[in-house]
């Protein structure tokens, strides 16, 4: 063993920078000789899975991940990686069960709710109180709110919904559609409850299947006063009005893979289309220098919260966006969305489809090869011309 460890450490030192640099084919070529016999150190198999997945080779990725889980069932990061592969390929039943291991990861343990009461497992619990709480990003909250009325019907319980402050007013206004009995903001002490469930554990508890989607759309609605205010603000702009988001949150672990620059959207510029920048964060400064021929009105400085975003989306004819929270907000509002996706997207967008079971009014434009945003623009530009006509 002592003779293997230095060599193994040397291989790791050589491989990890290649993966970080996105040189996945080189990584695979370097690793294959050490694993040609079908055996080898588990760490090298993990690195191989990390090189195969971004190449879109899901069957091979899954085979390696299944082997790793079989040999090391307590390796929770690998189980979580397997869950995302299963969900991406539409295998929801097992995927949701493995997805529960998200709270066993070092970087997510801090967001796990420490609750001494039992987690709801999907069984009827009449005459009891169920706390459903959000847990991750804003887009996750918008996407999985749809399951609250299903959980209410299945459990027969009194439901308390706990959400982050940023989505609170939208959720409260939609109480009739979401079906909760009481709502509280995250960070405050909720009323007494008997069982709890994270919003993204509801699919596991209820055995959510692809065929169950999308459910009732829309399940959120904008503030009528904000809609009227924005209608006046946008009056007189030539239609169609196309809301635009080209970059996600920079701190997201996969942001480099999913975000663009505004300049890369130059092929979408065409006469008669008015683009509305609803981009937030550092990338919003790019709106000051739109591509040649693009009629762009930047609204970023005027957007104070998701209520403003929701009102703009209610008025705009279309949202064109990378994978980010406005996509899920627009979908929950029942608004038309075109999503620009990387070659291997987040698990919720599945593979190969141009539609999504989550949101009926959403179209997916996928990179034809890794990093090929030009291919996305080539597919989207003529469709946008037809839309404008």
N, C-alpha and C positions, 0 to 999 in steps of 0.2 A: 504493500500500500504506500509506503514512504517513497517508492520510486515513481508512483503514478501522480501523487499530489502536486509536485512541482510542475509536471507537464500539464496537468489539468489547470493549474493556476495560470500558466503561460497561455494556454488556449483561451481561457476566459478573458485575460487582459487583451488579447488580440481581437476577440470576437465582439465584446461589448461596445467598443467604439464604432465598429462597423454597423451594428444595429442602431446605435444612436444617430449615425450619419445616414440611415436609410439605405445602406448598401446590403440589401437582404440576400440577393443572389450570391454575392461574394461570401456572406456569412454561411449560407447553406453549403457552398462548395468547400469551404474550409472545414465544416463540421462533419460532412458526410463520411470521409474516410475513417473517422474515429467511431462511427456508429454503423459501419457497413455490415458488421456481423449480426446486427439486430439487438445488440446489448451495448452497454456503456454507461458511464456515470449519468445519473438523472439530471444533473445540472446541464449537461450538454444537450440532452433531449429537450429540456426547457428552452434553451437557447435556440434549438432548431425550430420548435413551435413558434417562437417569437420571430423567426425569419420567414416561416412559411405563411403565417396568417396575413401579413401585409401584401403578399403576392397573390392573395385571393384563393389560395389552395386550401379550402375549408375542410374537405374530406381528409386530407393528410394531416392538417392541423388537429382535427378532432381525434384522429387515430392516436397521435402522439399524446394529446392531453388525456385521453381515456387510459392509455397505458400508464401515464404518470400518476393519475388518481388511483388506479388499481394497485400500484406499488407503494404509494405514499398517500393513503386516504386523509391523513392529517395535514397535507400540504394545501392549506386553504387558498392561497393565491392562485394555485393551479386550478382548484375547483371553481374559483370565481372566473378565471379565464375560460374554462370549459363552459360555464353557464352562458357567457356572452357568445361563444361559438354556437351553442345549442339554440339560443334565442335568435341569433342572426339567421340561422337556417330554418327557423319556424318551428322548432321542437320545443313548444312552450311547456308542456307538462313537466318534464325533467328540468328544463332550463330554469323555470321559476324556483324549483327546489334548490338547485345549485346556486342560484343568484342570492340566496339567503346568506351565503358565505361572505358577502360583501362586508359584513361587520367584523370579520376575522382578519381584515387587512390592517396593516400598521397605520396607513394614512386615512382610513375610514372609521377606525374604532372610536375616534372622538365624536363622530356624529351619531353613533348608535345611542338610542334612548335607553337609559338605565331605569327600567321599570320592574318593580318587584311583583307586579300582578301578571297573570298568564297572558300569552299572546293568543288572540282569537284564531281558531283553526278552521273557520268556515261553517261550524255547526250552528243551528238555531240557539239563540240565548234570549228568549223572551223575558221581559220583566227585569232585564239587566242593562247596564250602561256600557257602551263600547266607545273607547277613545281611538279615533283614527288621526294619526299625525303625519305631517309631511316630514321630509328627511334630507333631501338632496337639493338639486338646483331648481330654479324657477320653472324651467321647461318641464322637468319631471312632475312638479306640482300641477301645472296646467294639464299635462297629459293624463295623469292618473286620478285627477278629481272625478273623472267620469265613473269611476268604480264605487264612489261613495253611495249613490242610490242603490246600486246592486248589493252592496254590503248591508245596507239598511234593510232591504227586502229579504235577503238571505238570513240575516241574524235575528230579525224581529226585535232588535234592541233599540234602546234610546241611544242615538249617535251624537257624540261630541266630536266636532271637527276642529283640529288644531292646525293652523297654517302660519307661514311667515307673514310678517307685517306688510311686505310688499304686495302680496296677492290677497290680502285680507278683504279689502272692499269689494273686489270682483267676486270672491267666493260668497260673501254675505249677500250681495245683491242677487245671486243666483241660487238662493236657498231653496226655492220651490223646485228647481230642476235638480239640485244636488241632494236634496232629501234629508239633510242633517237636522237635528233638533236644536243644537246649540253650537256656537262657534267661538273659539278663543284664539288669541294670537300666541305664537310660539314664544316661549320665554316667560310667560305668565303661569300662574298655578291654575291648572284646570279644575273643574268641579270633580267631585268623587266619581270614580268609574270602577267597573269590575274587571274588564279585559281591555287590551289595547291591540293595535295593529298598525305598523308603518304603512303608509299609503302604497309603497311599492312592494309590500308583502301581501297586499290584497289579492293580486293574481295567483299567488301560491295558495292562499287560504281558500279561494273560490274555484281553483282549477281553471283559470282563464284559458280559453282556446282561441285560435285565430278566427274560428267561425262565430265567436261571440261578438266580435268587433264589427262596426264601431260603437254600437249602442246609440243612444239619443244624441244627435248633433243638431244644433249647438247645445252645449250645456253651460256656457257662460254667456253673459250679455253685457254690453258696455253701458256706461253711465249716459243717459239721454242728454243731460245738460252738457257734458263734455263733447258728445257727438255734435250737438248744435254749435258749440263754440268753435270746434274744428271745421265744421261745414262752412261757417262764415270765413274762417281763416283761409280755407282752400278754394273758396268760390272764385271763379274766373280763370282758374288754371286749366289749360287744355287737357282734355281727357283722351286716352285713359291715364289715370293716376296710378303709378306703379311704385309702391313702397319698396325700399331697398335696404338690405342688410348684407354686407360683404365680409364681415369678420365677427367671430365669436369672442367670448371672454378670454383675454390673453393668458390668464392663469389656468385655464382648462388644460388637462394633461395632453389632450390631442389637438390643441388649437392649431398648431402648425400644419396639421394634415387637413383641417376643415376650413380654414380661413383663406381669403384672397385679399388683394389690394383692389381699390376702386379702379385703378388703371387697367386691371385685367378684365374688367367688365366693358371695355370700350366697344367690343362688337355688338353690344346690346343697344348702343346709342342709335336712335333713328328718329326721323321727323315725326312729330305728332304725339310722341310719348313724353309725358312729364313724370320724371322720377322724383320721389320724395325720400330723402335720406332720413331714416329713423335709426341710423347707426349710433351706438353709444360706445363710450370708452375711447382709448387712444386713437383708434382708426377713424373716428368721426372727423378729425382734422383734415382728412383727405378730401372731404366734400368741398373744400375751398378750391380745389383744382380738379374739377371733373374732366373726364376724357373729352376730346374734341367732338362736338356735335351732340353731346349729351345735355339735355335740358334737365338740370338737377336743382331742386329746391331743398336746402338743408333745414330740417325741422329739429335737429338734435338738441340744440340749446333750449328749445321750447318744450321738450318732453321732460316732464318732472317725475313721472311714475308710470306704472303699467296702465293706469286709467287713460292717460293721454295716448299711449300706444294703441290700446284697444279702440279708442274712439277714431284714431286715424285709420286703423285697419277696417273699421266699419264703413268708412267713406271711400277708401282707396278701392280701385277695381281689382288689384292684384298685389300680392306680396311676393317679391323675389328675394330669396334669402339663403345664406348658408345654414347649416344645422345649428340653430340657436333658439333661445326661448321665444322670440316673436313668432317662430313657425308654429309652436305648440299653442300659443295664445290665439293666433289666427285660426288654427284648426279647431280649437275649442269654441271659437265664436262662429264657426261655420263659414269662414271667409276663404276665397280661393288663394292658394299658395303654390309657388314653384320653388322647390328646394334643390340647391346645388350640392351634390354629394361627392365625397372622395371615393376612390376606387373600392376601398373596403370601408364602408360607413359604420356608424354606430349601430349596435344590434337592433335597435327599434325599426330600422328602415328595411330590414330583411335584404335579400339579394335579388338582383336582376329585374325586379319589378319596376314599372314606371308609375305605379300607384301605390297606395299604402292602405291597409285595412284600418288604420287608426283614424284617418281623416279623409272622408270621401272627396273633398274638394281640392285635394293636394296632388300635384304631379312631381315626380322625382326625375331629376336630370343627373345622371351618374357619369363620373369620369370613365371613359372607355379603357384607360390604362392608368397606372399609378402616376399621380401628379399632373395628369392631362386636363387642366382646366380649359385649355383651348378647345378641346373636344366638347366640353360642356357648353361653351359659348356657341360653337358651331351648330349644336343641336337646338339651343334655346333661341338664338337670334331669329331664325325664320318663323318659329312658333310665336314669338313675340310680335313679329310683323303681322302675322295672321290675326293674333289677338287684337292688335291695335286697329286693324281694318274692320 
